[in-house]
Amino acid sequence: MSRKTLVAQEEVIRLKVRQLSPEQRKNYHKHELEYLKDPDTYAVLNWCFIAGFHHFYLGKLVRGTVNLSLFILGLILLFTIESPWFGLSVYALVFLLELPQLLNAQNIIHQHNNQVMQSCLTKVFDIHDNRS
């Protein structure tokens, strides 16, 4: 998704948030603070991409586990087999698979946070509807 589209989506969500009552807005921000992810933290973890920590940060446990497992396998192969090429091949594969994540980190975290904001907005409306 393009940066322009993500910014437009965020602006639509923020406009809806501004239209909430003060109580609803308070609930929204409470939920939002709990689930939004910091772009700087994601960026730092993303530079350790070969171990998959950035996936864990976004709650993608399966993908993070796969990356971490491949990282450990690469280490084992690197130091236990006579030729280091097997371990380096595993790292090269992970690098190729994760390079798009690394290059697109800003948009990935922006999209994640937009989804969180939309989810929080929906949750606030559901709470409000249940009270009515």
C-alpha positions in Angstrom: 0.0 0.0 0.0 1.3 3.4 -0.9 2.3 6.0 1.7 -0.3 8.4 0.3 -3.1 5.8 0.8 -2.0 5.1 4.3 -1.9 8.8 5.3 -5.4 9.2 3.8 -6.7 6.2 5.7 -5.2 7.5 8.9 -6.8 11.0 8.4 -10.2 9.4 7.9 -9.9 7.5 11.1 -8.7 10.5 13.0 -11.6 12.5 11.7 -14.0 9.9 13.0 -12.2 10.0 16.4 -12.7 13.7 16.6 -16.4 13.2 16.1 -16.6 10.9 19.2 -18.1 12.1 22.5 -15.5 13.0 25.2 -16.2 9.7 26.9 -15.9 7.7 23.7 -12.7 9.5 22.8 -11.2 8.7 26.2 -12.0 5.0 25.7 -10.6 5.1 22.2 -7.3 6.6 23.3 -7.0 4.1 26.2 -7.4 1.2 23.7 -5.1 2.9 21.2 -2.2 3.4 23.6 -2.4 -0.3 24.5 -2.0 -1.6 20.9 -0.2 1.0 18.8 3.4 0.1 17.9 6.3 2.6 17.9 7.8 3.0 14.4 11.3 3.6 15.8 11.2 0.4 17.9 10.0 -1.5 14.8 12.8 0.0 12.7 15.4 -1.1 15.2 14.0 -4.6 15.4 13.7 -4.7 11.7 17.5 -4.2 11.3 17.8 -7.5 13.2 15.6 -8.9 10.6 17.4 -12.2 10.2 16.2 -13.2 13.7 12.6 -12.1 13.1 12.2 -9.9 16.2 10.1 -7.4 14.2 7.5 -10.1 13.5 7.2 -10.8 17.2 6.8 -7.1 17.9 3.7 -6.9 15.6 2.3 -10.1 17.1 3.1 -12.3 14.1 4.2 -15.2 16.2 4.3 -17.9 13.5 6.4 -15.8 11.1 8.7 -14.7 13.9 9.2 -18.3 15.1 10.1 -19.4 11.6 12.6 -16.6 11.2 14.1 -17.3 14.7 14.3 -21.0 13.9 16.0 -20.4 10.6 18.5 -18.0 12.4 19.3 -20.7 14.9 19.6 -23.4 12.2 21.9 -21.1 10.3 24.1 -20.7 13.4 24.2 -24.4 14.0 25.1 -25.1 10.3 27.7 -22.3 10.3 29.6 -23.8 13.2 29.1 -27.5 13.1 29.5 -28.4 9.4 32.9 -28.2 7.8 31.7 -25.9 5.1 30.1 -22.7 6.3 28.2 -22.3 3.0 25.2 -24.2 4.3 24.7 -21.8 7.2 25.4 -18.8 5.0 22.8 -20.2 2.5 20.1 -20.3 5.1 21.0 -16.6 6.0 20.9 -15.6 2.4 17.5 -17.2 2.0 16.1 -15.4 5.0 17.7 -12.2 3.8 16.0 -12.5 0.4 12.6 -13.2 2.0 12.9 -10.4 4.5 14.5 -7.7 2.3 11.0 -6.3 1.3 10.1 -6.0 5.0 13.3 -4.1 5.6 12.8 -1.7 2.7 9.1 -1.2 3.4 9.2 -0.9 7.2 7.6 2.6 7.4 4.6 1.5 5.4 4.2 -1.8 7.3 4.1 -0.2 10.7 1.9 2.6 9.4 -0.6 0.0 8.0 -0.5 -2.0 11.2 -1.2 1.1 13.3 -4.0 2.2 11.0 -5.6 -1.3 11.5 -5.2 -0.9 15.2 -6.8 2.5 15.2 -9.7 1.2 13.1 -10.1 -1.7 15.5 -10.1 0.6 18.5 -12.7 2.8 16.9 -14.9 -0.2 16.2 -14.4 -1.4 19.8 -15.5 2.0 21.1 -18.6 2.0 19.0 -19.4 -1.6 20.2 -19.0 -0.5 23.8 -21.3 2.5 23.2 -23.9 0.4 21.4 -23.9 -2.2 24.2 -24.6 0.5 26.8 -27.5 2.0 24.9 
